[in-house]
Amino acid sequence: MNVCVIGTGYVGLVTGATFADLGNDVICVDKDESKIERLKRAEMPIYEPGLEEIVRRNLDEGRISFTTDIAEGVKRSLVIFIAVGTPPKDNGETDLSQVEAVAKEIAHHMDSYKIVVNKSTVPVGTGDFVRRVIEQNRRRQVDFDVVSNPEFLKEGSAVYDSMHPDRIVIGAPSQHVAMALLELYAPLEVPMLITDVESAEMIKYASNAFLATKISFINMIANVCEKAGADVMLVAKGMGYDRRIGPEFLQAGLGFGGSCFPKDTLSLRHVTRQLGEDSSLLDAVLNINEDRVPRFIRRIEQRLGEIAGKTFAILGLAFKPNTDDLREAKSLEIIRLLQEKGGKIRAYDPVAMDNAKQILKDVTFCKSAYEAAEQADAVVIVTDWNEFKLLNLEKLRDKVRQPLLFDGRNIYQPERVRKYGFEYFSIGRP
Ligand code: UDX
């Protein structure tokens, strides 16, 4: 099938690469010329395990191409995916201006029947909005349908997730239209659910908000565990064995960051309030998440006293492991708060250093965790990279000025760290 994907961010690029790998003819469109030039040479704009290989292979075999010419992409394809950014506005509402601009372009260049698919995470009602924009801007009276096909991939395992999704959700105006998408996904052999457009849009928001709720829930329990002398890791394990609860997304820590959970939960809250419904559950999820870093900093201050003049080794800058993405990363908030209080920062991340250098000021960027720890008054684990789980703690202790370890992701066994002479503080553990 001839497929066009508009937007080469995480979702667009991975989606395009996956469809190409499944044997389709894929044309990826982006207005960023330098990005397209790099992609033509199989140079990835993002760090994502396995992505370069799959793009390179499909470029070599002629199944994927990259262009800035949206007209070419639209004319050549039956199915057109919109995978552009949907950032939040200040009030939490989703900014649909990029989606709208792309819908207008599609409308201008449509010369035969098209299936326009919303892949970006968008509020319920956006399918209808896109349909109206295309209707109003069409230059020829050609037919089209608008479908919602939300993406559930996670950064860091995006290629794997898009090849092995738990389910495919297709929100279509009719069975007939849904069939075209079914055909596209059939080789994956995974459960597929066909719904109306609005329900598909809600499935995406409800799923992300539910996972965010799970994280805030366990973080709230971690706060209680700290006071009650319980261990949140054991509590989560015990809860997770219950199949109705499940073990995933019960990792207590510094809370959720990244480009999806904070923005999507805010957006769902906005929609909930706009429709006149009670958003207090989502309010609590967001409030708990917003207090994770301030609470962690209070803990550091309680032990260390004045932050001013102290040096902190920050291990991990990416919002989670296996990505170089710093969007809504807890590292940024931690570093900002420590710097505001006069702390000095030495930082290290296995892959996010280049991105971090463009955002962070007055930070000493180091080549390893050990270099970051040199003369530090405290080591602070912010991202749970595997590399940090395997650190030589004896070597680390020899570098620091004070053997204080604040672990925001509970990556160590307390007894093990203490054996190496560290005073160890983690989340929700006695
Ligand atoms: C998420 C959804 O998982 C994915 O389905 C959707 O398509 C996009 O949003 P992503 O943001 O890439 O994916 O990362 P995810 O692995 O879900 O983690 C999100 C945040 O939650 C990270 O900051 C992570 O550290 C945090 N998290 C996750 C926890 O604090 N505890 C957990 O148990 C799990």
Residues whose N, C-alpha, C, O or C-beta is under 5 A from the ligand:
A	BS01	UDX	E151 F152 L153 K154 E155 I215 F249 L250 Q251 G253 G255 F256 G257 G258 S259 C260 F261 F319 K320
